[in-house]
Amino acid sequence: MSSTISARIFKEMESAILSGGLKPRERLIEMDLIGKFGASRTVIREALKRLEAKGLVRTVPYRGAVVADLSARRSRRSILSGWPSKKLPPGWW
């Protein structure tokens, strides 16, 4: 059951990040998310870990989770999209 709730929260937060509802470098405070979604801390942390794995959120020591700066990520992706992957040096990415 908690994985279903976590998946729903993940999708809602992913949509908010990609649409600009949550701004780059905006702090994602666990207690605020618990209140907003009515979910446990464990479920919120699961959703945040999935967002981090997708590159949408990053964890900053002593600050917690923040929305990743997508403009830098998109720039890197657009630069690399024209390069054949076999021409990249090993371990570059």
C-alpha positions in Angstrom: 0.0 0.0 0.0 2.8 2.5 0.9 4.5 1.9 -2.5 1.2 2.9 -4.2 1.0 6.1 -2.2 4.7 6.7 -2.8 4.3 6.2 -6.5 1.3 8.7 -6.5 3.4 11.3 -4.6 6.3 10.7 -6.9 4.2 11.4 -10.0 2.6 14.5 -8.5 6.0 15.9 -7.5 7.6 14.9 -10.8 4.8 16.8 -12.7 5.2 19.8 -10.4 9.0 20.0 -11.0 8.7 19.5 -14.8 5.9 22.0 -15.1 7.8 24.6 -13.0 5.4 24.5 -10.1 8.4 23.6 -8.0 11.4 25.9 -8.8 15.0 24.9 -9.1 16.9 24.9 -5.8 13.5 25.1 -3.9 13.8 23.3 -0.6 11.5 20.3 -0.2 10.8 20.2 3.6 9.7 16.7 4.7 7.2 18.1 7.3 5.6 20.3 4.7 5.3 17.3 2.3 3.9 15.1 5.1 1.2 17.8 5.7 0.4 18.3 2.0 0.1 14.6 1.1 -1.0 13.2 4.4 1.6 10.5 4.1 4.2 9.1 6.5 7.8 10.3 6.6 8.9 6.9 5.1 6.6 7.2 2.1 7.7 10.8 1.5 11.4 9.7 1.7 10.7 6.9 -0.8 9.2 9.4 -3.3 12.2 11.8 -2.8 14.7 9.0 -3.4 12.9 8.1 -6.6 13.0 11.7 -7.7 16.7 11.9 -6.8 17.4 8.8 -8.8 15.7 10.4 -11.8 17.8 13.6 -11.4 14.9 15.8 -10.4 15.9 16.3 -6.8 19.2 16.4 -5.0 20.1 16.0 -1.4 22.2 18.7 0.2 24.0 17.9 3.5 22.4 19.7 6.4 19.7 21.2 4.2 17.7 18.2 2.9 16.2 17.7 -0.4 16.1 20.5 -3.0 14.7 20.6 -6.6 17.6 20.1 -9.0 18.6 22.8 -11.5 17.1 21.3 -14.6 18.5 23.9 -17.0 22.1 22.7 -16.4 20.9 19.1 -16.8 19.0 19.9 -20.0 22.0 21.8 -21.4 24.3 18.8 -20.9 21.7 16.4 -22.4 21.3 18.6 -25.5 25.0 18.9 -26.0 25.5 15.2 -25.7 22.5 14.3 -27.8 24.4 15.0 -31.0 27.4 13.0 -30.1 27.6 9.3 -30.8 28.2 7.6 -27.4 31.1 5.5 -28.7 33.1 8.7 -29.3 32.9 9.7 -25.6 35.9 8.8 -23.5 35.2 6.0 -21.0 33.8 7.2 -17.7 33.2 10.7 -19.0 29.5 10.8 -18.1 
